[in-house]
């Protein structure tokens, strides 16, 4: 245990040293204690950058309970260090069973939190269904990812959302950087760690061309792959085409795919009809939140045998003799087989989380029961802190320019 704690402590320190915006926020939080006495329940990928966020919120005066939002994404060394060195209540381990996963989420809700920080909306959904006993005490929540925001907006549209939620995912300082550059890099960190194979020269299929898909496609191209994008949205498909990628239906794309990554937020993106024509040797991975983008039921039914061929890879031998490979049981490969997004990226995403919770704590009584955007002034403040930490200075508008951009009479 001592060695595990030491390893986690080093990872936390390394992450914090490369998260200058969070360090600045933490310094203010230690002085002002804006979350004094509040209880915050968290369901996030329990690794080093999340640990920095949890400690920062604790430094602001909050009591924290943390669980993982994914059974395979916990760094056990970080979880141990948070417990032993920082005194936080952490309910997470790598390789949780489904029963353990939901038990840990329940443990977070047992503290009767004032606020939630969620990733994928499982914690919020439980508070509205199986754990309604805690619902009245929850004043608001933050949601980290696209999948969770979609679920919460569906709840709101049906009149089922019973406290306000900030969509941290839709903050510009989150999705423009975390989703694109973070996912783009970390997905390949996980892929390479899992496979030890080269990307250059391969046919790479990317399912989904949202911000995460754009990042993955961009990185695959930069690593030397020939990239095919599959989309259901005609505008995104056209954008992918204009960005220089091949665009085609999944049934056609998988016939030549050497590697495939799903990142759609939808289920059954890879189905039996695709597996039946998939190229022998194709390596599949998922960078979407849930493990249902690649149908494991379809994989199982198409296989004559299944065996583990590397630590993170299962081989499905089809009945006609083809070998199809799945990374990390179809769960988030960038965390299940890697260490997640770079610290510098999560610096801005978790700054949005920290300042978002502070905003909720100050204004929750005036917010409608809906999914809200992070206020623009918070987004801009994070951007300015990040630029300052990088030694970058930018211009500002003159008084004449301010009047010009806000006016309408002067056109020349």
Helices and strands as residue ranges (DSSP letters): H 2-17, H 20-32, E 39-43, H 48-59, E 63-67, H 76-84, E 89-91, H 98-109, E 115-118, H 122-128, G 132-137, E 140-143, H 146-157, E 164-167, G 168-170, H 172-174, I 175-182, H 183-195, E 203-207, H 211-222, E 226-230, H 234-242, E 246-247, H 250-253, E 259-262, H 272-275, E 283-286, H 296-302, E 303-310, E 313-318, E 323-327, G 328-330, H 333-336, H 343-363, G 364-366, E 371-373, H 376-389, H 399-406
